[in-house]
């Protein structure tokens, strides 16, 4: 039996705030196949938000930057890309 993922209707992102430069998505570089890969703190469920929040707080403290948690809930499908 195949497990189907639910349709994503809401997304959350942790954003660093810089008064002179605006906002940017925060995240961490994680080793994947021996190479550092930037993993942005963007998620589509509350469980993951709660998992990322302690790390986002630590990043705010380490950098001295304000970090905002924002929720996006207006879905607009712009394009369907199919390789066939």
N, C-alpha and C positions, 0 to 999 in steps of 0.2 A: 504494500500500500504506500503510495507516494504522499509525502507530507507537503502541503502547499503553504507557502508563505502568504500572510495576509497582505492586502493592498496597502501601501504606505500612504497614509493620509496626513500625517503630522511628522515634522522633523524638528529636532532641537540642535542647537549649536552653541558652543562656548566661544565667546569672542573676546579678544583682548582689546582694550580701549586705549588709544593714544590720542590725546587732545589735539595734537598737531597733525597727525596722520590718519585719524579715523579708526575704523575697526578692522580686525582680521581674525580669522579662525585660528584657534590655538590647537596644538596637538603635540605629539611626541614622535621622535624617530625610533623605530623599532627594527631590530635585525631580522630580515627575512632573506633566507638563503645566503646569509653572510653579508648582506648589503643593507645599509640603513635606508628605511622607507618611512616617509612622513605619513603618520596616521592622524588625520584630523579628528578633533573631538566633535563629531556630527553623528547623530543617531536618530533612530525612528521609533524607539520605545522607551518608556519611563524606567524600566529596569536598567537599561544601559546608561541613561542619564544619571541614575543614582550610583552606578559603578564608576563613572568618569568624574563625578563631582569632587571627590577627595583629591584627585590628581589636579583638577582645574584650580582648586583652592591652593594647592602647593605651588603651582606655577605662578599664580597671582602673588603669593608671598615671596617666591624666589626672584621674580622680576620686578616687583613693586608696581605692577600694572593692575588696573581694575579689570576684572573679568566679568562679563555678562553672560547669563544663560538666556538664550532667546528661543522662542517657539514659533515655527512657521506652520501655518495650517491651511493655506489656500493652495490647492493643487491645480496646476495647469499643465496638461500634457502637451509638449511642444512638437515632439517628433517621435516616430517609431523607427528605429534603425534595425534593419534585418540584413544579415549577410548573405541571404539567398537571392 
